[in-house]
Amino acid sequence: CHFQRIDNKYGTRYGQKVLRRIAEVIHKNFPETADVIRYYGDVFVVILYGVTSDEVLFHVSNVLSEISNIEFPEHPSVVLRAVTGGCITDELSLDALTSADIMLQKSIMQKLMV
């Protein structure tokens, strides 16, 4: 994955700095009622309550835009790109997380094919 290259090239401490910056962007762009969870590696899950699909798209669009504009002056060659996957469900379950993860993997594959 892209993040692993950052971690390997600049070290774990720098990789953690990048992840913290991404988490800040996610937290800033979603409602305070959202739960933001680091799911695994460089994958975050955002659980939203009582929002429409249009609201989700609005927040996700803002996050993707802001992440792509993050700059790290100490390593200007570091450029972040993000992909998303998700599902809308009435209850949080393992099936919902699995569905969201499958959509994420599909998004990653489509990005790689472009």
The first five atom37 places (N, CA, C, CB, O) and aatype in JSON, in Angstrom:
{
  "aatype": [4, 8, 13, 5, 1, 9, 3, 2, 11, 18, 7, 16, 1, 18, 7, 5, 11, 19, 10, 1, 1, 9, 0, 6, 19, 9, 8, 11, 2, 13, 14, 6, 16, 0, 3, 19, 9, 1, 18, 18, 7, 3, 19, 13, 19, 19, 9, 10, 18, 7, 19, 16, 15, 3, 6, 19, 10, 13, 8, 19, 15, 2, 19, 10, 15, 6, 9, 15, 2, 9, 6, 13, 14, 6, 8, 14, 15, 19, 19, 10, 1, 0, 19, 16, 7, 7, 4, 9, 16, 3, 6, 10, 15, 10, 3, 0, 10, 16, 15, 0, 3, 9, 12, 10, 5, 11, 15, 9, 12, 5, 11, 10, 12, 19],
  "atom_mask": [
    [1, 1, 1, 1, 1],
    [1, 1, 1, 1, 1],
    [1, 1, 1, 1, 1],
    [1, 1, 1, 1, 1],
    [1, 1, 1, 1, 1],
    [1, 1, 1, 1, 1],
    [1, 1, 1, 1, 1],
    [1, 1, 1, 1, 1],
    [1, 1, 1, 1, 1],
    [1, 1, 1, 1, 1],
    [1, 1, 1, 0, 1],
    [1, 1, 1, 1, 1],
    [1, 1, 1, 1, 1],
    [1, 1, 1, 1, 1],
    [1, 1, 1, 0, 1],
    [1, 1, 1, 1, 1],
    [1, 1, 1, 1, 1],
    [1, 1, 1, 1, 1],
    [1, 1, 1, 1, 1],
    [1, 1, 1, 1, 1],
    [1, 1, 1, 1, 1],
    [1, 1, 1, 1, 1],
    [1, 1, 1, 1, 1],
    [1, 1, 1, 1, 1],
    [1, 1, 1, 1, 1],
    [1, 1, 1, 1, 1],
    [1, 1, 1, 1, 1],
    [1, 1, 1, 1, 1],
    [1, 1, 1, 1, 1],
    [1, 1, 1, 1, 1],
    [1, 1, 1, 1, 1],
    [1, 1, 1, 1, 1],
    [1, 1, 1, 1, 1],
    [1, 1, 1, 1, 1],
    [1, 1, 1, 1, 1],
    [1, 1, 1, 1, 1],
    [1, 1, 1, 1, 1],
    [1, 1, 1, 1, 1],
    [1, 1, 1, 1, 1],
    [1, 1, 1, 1, 1],
    [1, 1, 1, 0, 1],
    [1, 1, 1, 1, 1],
    [1, 1, 1, 1, 1],
    [1, 1, 1, 1, 1],
    [1, 1, 1, 1, 1],
    [1, 1, 1, 1, 1],
    [1, 1, 1, 1, 1],
    [1, 1, 1, 1, 1],
    [1, 1, 1, 1, 1],
    [1, 1, 1, 0, 1],
    [1, 1, 1, 1, 1],
    [1, 1, 1, 1, 1],
    [1, 1, 1, 1, 1],
    [1, 1, 1, 1, 1],
    [1, 1, 1, 1, 1],
    [1, 1, 1, 1, 1],
    [1, 1, 1, 1, 1],
    [1, 1, 1, 1, 1],
    [1, 1, 1, 1, 1],
    [1, 1, 1, 1, 1],
    [1, 1, 1, 1, 1],
    [1, 1, 1, 1, 1],
    [1, 1, 1, 1, 1],
    [1, 1, 1, 1, 1],
    [1, 1, 1, 1, 1],
    [1, 1, 1, 1, 1],
    [1, 1, 1, 1, 1],
    [1, 1, 1, 1, 1],
    [1, 1, 1, 1, 1],
    [1, 1, 1, 1, 1],
    [1, 1, 1, 1, 1],
    [1, 1, 1, 1, 1],
    [1, 1, 1, 1, 1],
    [1, 1, 1, 1, 1],
    [1, 1, 1, 1, 1],
    [1, 1, 1, 1, 1],
    [1, 1, 1, 1, 1],
    [1, 1, 1, 1, 1],
    [1, 1, 1, 1, 1],
    [1, 1, 1, 1, 1],
    [1, 1, 1, 1, 1],
    [1, 1, 1, 1, 1],
    [1, 1, 1, 1, 1],
    [1, 1, 1, 1, 1],
    [1, 1, 1, 0, 1],
    [1, 1, 1, 0, 1],
    [1, 1, 1, 1, 1],
    [1, 1, 1, 1, 1],
    [1, 1, 1, 1, 1],
    [1, 1, 1, 1, 1],
    [1, 1, 1, 1, 1],
    [1, 1, 1, 1, 1],
    [1, 1, 1, 1, 1],
    [1, 1, 1, 1, 1],
    [1, 1, 1, 1, 1],
    [1, 1, 1, 1, 1],
    [1, 1, 1, 1, 1],
    [1, 1, 1, 1, 1],
    [1, 1, 1, 1, 1],
    [1, 1, 1, 1, 1],
    [1, 1, 1, 1, 1],
    [1, 1, 1, 1, 1],
    [1, 1, 1, 1, 1],
    [1, 1, 1, 1, 1],
    [1, 1, 1, 1, 1],
    [1, 1, 1, 1, 1],
    [1, 1, 1, 1, 1],
    [1, 1, 1, 1, 1],
    [1, 1, 1, 1, 1],
    [1, 1, 1, 1, 1],
    [1, 1, 1, 1, 1],
    [1, 1, 1, 1, 1],
    [1, 1, 1, 1, 1],
    [1, 1, 1, 1, 1]
  ],
  "atom_positions": [
    [[0.84, -1.19, 0.0], [0.0, 0.0, 0.0], [0.88, 1.25, 0.0], [-0.95, 0.0, 1.22], [2.06, 1.2, 0.36]],
    [[0.31, 2.34, -0.4], [1.03, 3.6, -0.51], [1.59, 4.03, 0.85], [0.1, 4.69, -1.07], [2.74, 4.47, 0.94]],
    [[0.79, 3.9, 1.89], [1.25, 4.33, 3.21], [2.47, 3.52, 3.66], [0.12, 4.2, 4.24], [3.38, 4.07, 4.28]],
    [[2.48, 2.25, 3.36], [3.61, 1.41, 3.78], [4.92, 1.92, 3.2], [3.38, -0.05, 3.35], [5.96, 1.84, 3.84]],
    [[4.87, 2.46, 1.98], [6.08, 3.03, 1.38], [6.55, 4.25, 2.17], [5.83, 3.42, -0.09], [7.76, 4.45, 2.36]],
    [[5.61, 5.07, 2.63], [5.97, 6.23, 3.45], [6.63, 5.76, 4.75], [4.71, 7.1, 3.76], [7.67, 6.27, 5.15]],
    [[6.01, 4.78, 5.38], [6.52, 4.23, 6.64], [7.92, 3.65, 6.44], [5.56, 3.14, 7.18], [8.81, 3.89, 7.25]],
    [[8.11, 2.9, 5.38], [9.41, 2.27, 5.12], [10.49, 3.29, 4.78], [9.29, 1.26, 3.98], [11.63, 3.17, 5.22]],
    [[10.13, 4.31, 3.99], [11.13, 5.28, 3.54], [11.51, 6.28, 4.63], [10.6, 6.03, 2.35], [12.69, 6.63, 4.75]],
    [[10.53, 6.73, 5.42], [10.79, 7.81, 6.38], [10.73, 7.37, 7.84], [9.8, 8.91, 6.17], [11.04, 8.15, 8.74]],
    [[10.34, 6.13, 8.08], [10.31, 5.61, 9.44], [8.93, 5.62, 10.06], [0.0, 0.0, 0.0], [8.03, 6.35, 9.64]],
    [[8.77, 4.8, 11.07], [7.49, 4.63, 11.75], [7.01, 5.92, 12.4], [7.58, 3.53, 12.78], [5.83, 6.24, 12.35]],
    [[7.92, 6.65, 13.02], [7.53, 7.91, 13.69], [6.91, 8.88, 12.68], [8.76, 8.56, 14.39], [5.89, 9.51, 12.97]],
    [[7.52, 9.0, 11.52], [6.98, 9.89, 10.49], [5.65, 9.33, 9.96], [8.0, 10.08, 9.34], [4.71, 10.08, 9.72]],
    [[5.59, 8.01, 9.77], [4.35, 7.38, 9.33], [3.21, 7.66, 10.29], [0.0, 0.0, 0.0], [2.08, 7.9, 9.87]],
    [[3.5, 7.64, 11.59], [2.48, 7.94, 12.59], [2.04, 9.41, 12.49], [3.0, 7.63, 14.0], [0.87, 9.73, 12.7]],
    [[2.97, 10.29, 12.17], [2.63, 11.7, 12.0], [1.65, 11.86, 10.82], [3.92, 12.55, 11.75], [0.69, 12.62, 10.91]],
    [[1.91, 11.15, 9.74], [1.03, 11.2, 8.58], [-0.36, 10.68, 8.96], [1.62, 10.38, 7.41], [-1.37, 11.29, 8.61]],
    [[-0.42, 9.56, 9.66], [-1.71, 9.0, 10.07], [-2.46, 9.95, 11.0], [-1.51, 7.66, 10.77], [-3.68, 10.09, 10.89]],
    [[-1.74, 10.61, 11.92], [-2.4, 11.57, 12.81], [-2.99, 12.73, 12.01], [-1.41, 12.11, 13.86], [-4.09, 13.21, 12.31]],
    [[-2.26, 13.19, 11.0], [-2.76, 14.3, 10.17], [-4.02, 13.88, 9.41], [-1.67, 14.77, 9.18], [-4.97, 14.65, 9.31]],
    [[-4.02, 12.67, 8.89], [-5.2, 12.15, 8.2], [-6.37, 12.06, 9.16], [-4.92, 10.77, 7.58], [-7.49, 12.47, 8.83]],
    [[-6.14, 11.55, 10.35], [-7.2, 11.44, 11.36], [-7.76, 12.82, 11.71], [-6.67, 10.74, 12.63], [-8.96, 12.97, 11.88]],
    [[-6.89, 13.82, 11.82], [-7.35, 15.18, 12.11], [-8.29, 15.68, 11.01], [-6.15, 16.13, 12.24], [-9.32, 16.28, 11.3]],
    [[-7.92, 15.43, 9.77], [-8.76, 15.85, 8.64], [-10.12, 15.16, 8.7], [-8.05, 15.55, 7.28], [-11.15, 15.79, 8.5]],
    [[-10.1, 13.87, 8.98], [-11.37, 13.12, 9.05], [-12.23, 13.68, 10.18], [-11.1, 11.6, 9.28], [-13.4, 13.98, 9.97]],
    [[-11.65, 13.82, 11.36], [-12.41, 14.35, 12.5], [-12.99, 15.73, 12.21], [-11.53, 14.42, 13.74], [-14.13, 16.02, 12.56]],
    [[-12.21, 16.58, 11.57], [-12.62, 17.95, 11.3], [-13.79, 18.02, 10.32], [-11.46, 18.75, 10.75], [-14.62, 18.92, 10.4]],
    [[-13.86, 17.07, 9.39], [-14.83, 17.14, 8.31], [-16.09, 16.31, 8.51], [-14.18, 16.73, 7.07], [-16.98, 16.32, 7.66]],
    [[-16.18, 15.61, 9.6], [-17.39, 14.85, 9.91], [-18.04, 15.43, 11.16], [-17.08, 13.34, 10.09], [-17.36, 16.05, 11.98]],
    [[-19.34, 15.22, 11.32], [-20.01, 15.74, 12.52], [-19.39, 15.16, 13.8], [-21.52, 15.41, 12.47], [-18.83, 14.06, 13.79]],
    [[-19.51, 15.92, 14.89], [-18.97, 15.46, 16.18], [-19.6, 14.15, 16.64], [-19.18, 16.52, 17.24], [-19.01, 13.42, 17.43]],
    [[-20.8, 13.85, 16.15], [-21.49, 12.62, 16.55], [-20.94, 11.39, 15.83], [-22.98, 12.74, 16.27], [-21.28, 10.27, 16.2]],
    [[-20.09, 11.59, 14.83], [-19.51, 10.46, 14.09], [-18.45, 9.77, 14.94], [-18.92, 10.94, 12.75], [-17.72, 10.41, 15.69]],
    [[-18.38, 8.47, 14.79], [-17.3, 7.69, 15.41], [-16.23, 7.45, 14.35], [-17.84, 6.33, 16.0], [-16.53, 6.89, 13.29]],
    [[-15.0, 7.86, 14.63], [-13.88, 7.65, 13.71], [-12.97, 6.62, 14.35], [-13.11, 8.99, 13.41], [-12.49, 6.79, 15.47]],
    [[-12.73, 5.54, 13.62], [-11.97, 4.41, 14.16], [-10.86, 4.05, 13.17], [-12.89, 3.18, 14.43], [-11.09, 3.95, 11.97]],
    [[-9.65, 3.86, 13.68], [-8.6, 3.3, 12.83], [-8.84, 1.81, 12.79], [-7.13, 3.65, 13.37], [-8.66, 1.1, 13.77]],
    [[-9.27, 1.35, 11.63], [-9.72, -0.04, 11.45], [-8.54, -0.99, 11.38], [-10.57, -0.16, 10.17], [-8.48, -1.96, 12.13]],
    [[-7.6, -0.71, 10.47], [-6.34, -1.45, 10.38], [-5.4, -0.64, 9.5], [-6.55, -2.89, 9.81], [-5.84, 0.07, 8.6]],
    [[-4.11, -0.75, 9.76], [-3.12, -0.06, 8.93], [-3.45, 1.39, 8.71], [0.0, 0.0, 0.0], [-3.52, 2.19, 9.65]],
    [[-3.67, 1.73, 7.44], [-4.0, 3.11, 7.08], [-5.48, 3.25, 6.72], [-3.13, 3.57, 5.92], [-5.86, 4.17, 6.0]],
    [[-6.3, 2.33, 7.23], [-7.73, 2.33, 6.94], [-8.51, 2.84, 8.14], [-8.21, 0.91, 6.55], [-8.36, 2.34, 9.26]],
    [[-9.33, 3.85, 7.89], [-10.19, 4.41, 8.93], [-11.64, 4.1, 8.6], [-9.97, 5.94, 9.07], [-12.03, 4.07, 7.43]],
    [[-12.43, 3.86, 9.64], [-13.87, 3.68, 9.49], [-14.54, 4.86, 10.17], [-14.35, 2.3, 10.11], [-14.18, 5.24, 11.29]],
    [[-15.51, 5.44, 9.48], [-16.3, 6.51, 10.05], [-17.73, 6.02, 10.13], [-16.19, 7.83, 9.21], [-18.33, 5.65, 9.12]],
    [[-18.28, 6.03, 11.33], [-19.66, 5.6, 11.54], [-20.5, 6.84, 11.77], [-19.78, 4.59, 12.74], [-20.27, 7.6, 12.72]],
    [[-21.47, 7.03, 10.89], [-22.33, 8.2, 10.95], [-23.73, 7.78, 11.35], [-22.36, 8.94, 9.59], [-24.2, 6.71, 10.97]],
    [[-24.38, 8.61, 12.11], [-25.71, 8.29, 12.6], [-26.71, 9.33, 12.09], [-25.72, 8.24, 14.15], [-26.47, 10.53, 12.18]],
    [[-27.84, 8.85, 11.56], [-28.93, 9.74, 11.17], [-28.6, 10.73, 10.08], [0.0, 0.0, 0.0], [-29.06, 11.87, 10.12]],
    [[-27.79, 10.32, 9.09], [-27.46, 11.21, 7.99], [-27.94, 10.6, 6.67], [-25.94, 11.48, 7.94], [-28.14, 9.39, 6.57]],
    [[-28.13, 11.45, 5.69], [-28.54, 10.98, 4.37], [-27.31, 10.63, 3.54], [-29.38, 12.05, 3.66], [-26.19, 10.99, 3.89]],
    [[-27.53, 9.93, 2.45], [-26.42, 9.59, 1.57], [-25.8, 10.86, 0.97], [-26.89, 8.65, 0.45], [-24.59, 10.91, 0.73]],
    [[-26.62, 11.89, 0.73], [-26.07, 13.16, 0.23], [-25.14, 13.8, 1.25], [-27.21, 14.12, -0.11], [-24.1, 14.36, 0.88]],
    [[-25.49, 13.72, 2.53], [-24.62, 14.27, 3.58], [-23.31, 13.49, 3.65], [-25.34, 14.24, 4.95], [-22.24, 14.08, 3.82]],
    [[-23.4, 12.18, 3.52], [-22.2, 11.35, 3.53], [-21.29, 11.75, 2.38], [-22.56, 9.84, 3.45], [-20.09, 11.95, 2.57]],
    [[-21.85, 11.87, 1.18], [-21.06, 12.26, 0.02], [-20.41, 13.63, 0.2], [-21.93, 12.26, -1.24], [-19.27, 13.84, -0.21]],
    [[-21.13, 14.56, 0.81], [-20.6, 15.88, 1.08], [-19.36, 15.79, 1.98], [-21.67, 16.77, 1.73], [-18.32, 16.36, 1.67]],
    [[-19.49, 15.07, 3.1], [-18.38, 14.95, 4.05], [-17.19, 14.21, 3.43], [-18.85, 14.22, 5.32], [-16.04, 14.62, 3.59]],
    [[-17.48, 13.11, 2.72], [-16.41, 12.33, 2.1], [-15.67, 13.16, 1.06], [-16.98, 11.05, 1.45], [-14.44, 13.12, 0.99]],
    [[-16.41, 13.91, 0.27], [-15.8, 14.76, -0.74], [-14.85, 15.77, -0.11], [-16.87, 15.49, -1.55], [-13.75, 16.0, -0.61]],
    [[-15.27, 16.37, 1.0], [-14.41, 17.32, 1.71], [-13.15, 16.65, 2.23], [-15.17, 17.97, 2.86], [-12.05, 17.21, 2.12]],
    [[-13.29, 15.46, 2.79], [-12.14, 14.74, 3.33], [-11.15, 14.41, 2.21], [-12.59, 13.44, 4.05], [-9.96, 14.65, 2.35]],
    [[-11.66, 13.86, 1.1], [-10.77, 13.48, 0.0], [-10.03, 14.7, -0.55], [-11.56, 12.81, -1.12], [-8.84, 14.62, -0.83]],
    [[-10.73, 15.81, -0.68], [-10.12, 17.03, -1.19], [-9.03, 17.53, -0.24], [-11.17, 18.11, -1.39], [-7.93, 17.88, -0.68]],
    [[-9.35, 17.56, 1.04], [-8.37, 18.08, 2.0], [-7.16, 17.16, 2.14], [-9.04, 18.27, 3.36], [-6.03, 17.63, 2.27]],
    [[-7.39, 15.85, 2.12], [-6.26, 14.92, 2.21], [-5.33, 15.09, 1.02], [-6.76, 13.46, 2.29], [-4.11, 15.07, 1.18]],
    [[-5.89, 15.27, -0.16], [-5.04, 15.42, -1.35], [-4.24, 16.71, -1.32], [-5.9, 15.36, -2.61], [-3.27, 16.85, -2.06]],
    [[-4.64, 17.67, -0.49], [-3.94, 18.95, -0.4], [-2.99, 19.06, 0.8], [-4.93, 20.06, -0.34], [-2.36, 20.1, 0.99]],
    [[-2.89, 18.0, 1.59], [-1.97, 18.03, 2.74], [-0.54, 18.1, 2.21], [-2.17, 16.77, 3.66], [-0.16, 17.36, 1.3]],
    [[0.24, 18.98, 2.8], [1.65, 19.09, 2.44], [2.5, 18.85, 3.68], [1.96, 20.48, 1.82], [2.13, 19.22, 4.79]],
    [[3.64, 18.23, 3.46], [4.6, 17.98, 4.52], [5.9, 18.65, 4.11], [4.79, 16.43, 4.78], [6.69, 18.06, 3.37]],
    [[6.15, 19.88, 4.6], [7.33, 20.64, 4.17], [8.65, 19.89, 4.35], [7.39, 21.94, 4.93], [9.58, 20.08, 3.56]],
    [[8.73, 19.06, 5.37], [9.99, 18.34, 5.61], [10.22, 17.22, 4.59], [9.99, 17.77, 7.01], [11.35, 16.76, 4.42]],
    [[9.16, 16.79, 3.91], [9.25, 15.77, 2.86], [8.28, 16.15, 1.74], [8.93, 14.33, 3.42], [7.21, 15.55, 1.64]],
    [[8.62, 17.13, 0.91], [7.69, 17.61, -0.11], [7.28, 16.56, -1.14], [8.3, 18.78, -0.82], [6.28, 16.74, -1.83]],
    [[8.04, 15.48, -1.25], [7.69, 14.44, -2.24], [6.53, 13.57, -1.76], [8.9, 13.57, -2.54], [5.98, 12.8, -2.54]],
    [[6.17, 13.68, -0.48], [5.05, 12.88, 0.04], [3.74, 13.5, -0.43], [5.1, 12.79, 1.6], [3.42, 14.64, -0.09]],
    [[3.0, 12.73, -1.2], [1.69, 13.14, -1.71], [0.68, 12.07, -1.28], [1.71, 13.33, -3.28], [0.88, 10.88, -1.52]],
    [[-0.38, 12.52, -0.65], [-1.39, 11.58, -0.16], [-2.56, 11.49, -1.12], [-1.87, 11.99, 1.23], [-3.02, 12.5, -1.66]],
    [[-3.04, 10.28, -1.32], [-4.26, 10.03, -2.06], [-5.11, 9.12, -1.2], [-3.97, 9.39, -3.48], [-4.6, 8.28, -0.46]],
    [[-6.39, 9.28, -1.3], [-7.29, 8.45, -0.49], [-8.39, 7.89, -1.37], [-7.89, 9.27, 0.68], [-8.77, 8.48, -2.38]],
    [[-8.88, 6.74, -0.98], [-10.05, 6.13, -1.62], [-11.04, 5.81, -0.52], [-9.66, 4.85, -2.44], [-10.68, 5.69, 0.65]],
    [[-12.3, 5.66, -0.91], [-13.32, 5.37, 0.08], [-14.15, 4.17, -0.34], [-14.23, 6.59, 0.3], [-14.22, 3.8, -1.51]],
    [[-14.76, 3.6, 0.65], [-15.74, 2.54, 0.44], [-16.72, 2.65, 1.58], [0.0, 0.0, 0.0], [-16.37, 3.18, 2.64]],
    [[-17.91, 2.17, 1.42], [-18.87, 2.29, 2.51], [-20.16, 1.56, 2.23], [0.0, 0.0, 0.0], [-20.35, 0.95, 1.17]],
    [[-21.02, 1.62, 3.19], [-22.35, 1.06, 3.04], [-23.28, 1.82, 3.98], [-22.37, -0.47, 3.34], [-22.86, 2.37, 5.0]],
    [[-24.54, 1.83, 3.63], [-25.55, 2.45, 4.48], [-26.36, 1.32, 5.11], [-26.47, 3.45, 3.68], [-26.86, 0.44, 4.41]],
    [[-26.48, 1.37, 6.42], [-27.17, 0.32, 7.14], [-27.87, 0.9, 8.35], [-26.19, -0.8, 7.56], [-27.53, 2.0, 8.8]],
    [[-28.84, 0.18, 8.87], [-29.57, 0.65, 10.05], [-28.86, 0.27, 11.34], [-30.96, 0.08, 10.05], [-29.16, 0.83, 12.4]],
    [[-27.94, -0.66, 11.26], [-27.25, -1.07, 12.49], [-25.81, -1.47, 12.17], [-27.99, -2.25, 13.17], [-25.52, -2.03, 11.11]],
    [[-24.93, -1.18, 13.1], [-23.54, -1.56, 12.95], [-23.41, -3.05, 13.2], [-22.63, -0.75, 13.91], [-23.86, -3.56, 14.22]],
    [[-22.8, -3.74, 12.26], [-22.61, -5.18, 12.4], [-21.35, -5.57, 11.65], [-23.84, -5.97, 11.87], [-20.78, -4.78, 10.9]],
    [[-20.93, -6.79, 11.87], [-19.78, -7.31, 11.14], [-20.09, -7.34, 9.65], [-19.4, -8.72, 11.65], [-19.21, -7.07, 8.83]],
    [[-21.33, -7.66, 9.29], [-21.72, -7.67, 7.88], [-21.58, -6.28, 7.26], [-23.16, -8.18, 7.72], [-21.13, -6.15, 6.13]],
    [[-21.97, -5.25, 8.0], [-21.86, -3.88, 7.49], [-20.4, -3.5, 7.29], [-22.53, -2.89, 8.46], [-20.05, -2.91, 6.26]],
    [[-19.54, -3.82, 8.25], [-18.11, -3.53, 8.11], [-17.5, -4.31, 6.96], [-17.37, -3.85, 9.41], [-16.68, -3.78, 6.21]],
    [[-17.91, -5.55, 6.8], [-17.41, -6.37, 5.7], [-17.83, -5.78, 4.36], [-17.91, -7.82, 5.83], [-17.03, -5.71, 3.43]],
    [[-19.09, -5.36, 4.26], [-19.58, -4.73, 3.02], [-18.81, -3.46, 2.7], [-21.08, -4.42, 3.14], [-18.43, -3.23, 1.56]],
    [[-18.57, -2.63, 3.72], [-17.81, -1.4, 3.52], [-16.38, -1.71, 3.08], [-17.8, -0.55, 4.81], [-15.84, -1.04, 2.2]],
    [[-15.78, -2.74, 3.68], [-14.42, -3.11, 3.34], [-14.35, -3.64, 1.9], [-13.89, -4.18, 4.32], [-13.39, -3.34, 1.19]],
    [[-15.33, -4.39, 1.48], [-15.37, -4.88, 0.1], [-15.46, -3.71, -0.87], [-16.57, -5.85, -0.11], [-14.79, -3.69, -1.9]],
    [[-16.3, -2.73, -0.55], [-16.41, -1.54, -1.41], [-15.09, -0.77, -1.44], [-17.54, -0.62, -0.92], [-14.7, -0.25, -2.49]],
    [[-14.4, -0.71, -0.31], [-13.1, -0.05, -0.27], [-12.12, -0.77, -1.18], [-12.57, -0.01, 1.17], [-11.41, -0.13, -1.96]],
    [[-12.07, -2.09, -1.09], [-11.14, -2.86, -1.92], [-11.44, -2.67, -3.4], [-11.21, -4.36, -1.56], [-10.52, -2.59, -4.22]],
    [[-12.71, -2.6, -3.76], [-13.1, -2.34, -5.15], [-12.62, -0.96, -5.58], [-14.62, -2.46, -5.32], [-12.13, -0.8, -6.7]],
    [[-12.76, 0.03, -4.71], [-12.3, 1.39, -5.02], [-10.79, 1.41, -5.24], [-12.68, 2.37, -3.89], [-10.29, 2.08, -6.15]],
    [[-10.07, 0.68, -4.41], [-8.61, 0.62, -4.54], [-8.23, -0.01, -5.88], [-8.0, -0.18, -3.37], [-7.34, 0.48, -6.57]],
    [[-8.9, -1.09, -6.23], [-8.6, -1.76, -7.49], [-8.9, -0.85, -8.68], [-9.41, -3.06, -7.61], [-8.13, -0.81, -9.64]],
    [[-10.0, -0.12, -8.63], [-10.33, 0.8, -9.71], [-9.29, 1.92, -9.82], [-11.72, 1.4, -9.51], [-8.93, 2.33, -10.92]],
    [[-8.82, 2.4, -8.68], [-7.8, 3.46, -8.68], [-6.5, 2.93, -9.29], [-7.54, 3.97, -7.23], [-5.82, 3.66, -10.02]],
    [[-6.15, 1.69, -9.01], [-4.94, 1.11, -9.54], [-5.03, 0.89, -11.04], [-4.64, -0.19, -8.84], [-4.01, 0.92, -11.74]],
    [[-6.23, 0.67, -11.54], [-6.43, 0.39, -12.96], [-6.4, 1.67, -13.8], [-7.74, -0.33, -13.17], [-6.22, 1.6, -15.02]],
    [[-6.57, 2.83, -13.16], [-6.62, 4.09, -13.89], [-5.23, 4.53, -14.27], [-7.3, 5.18, -13.07], [-5.06, 5.58, -14.89]]
  ]
}
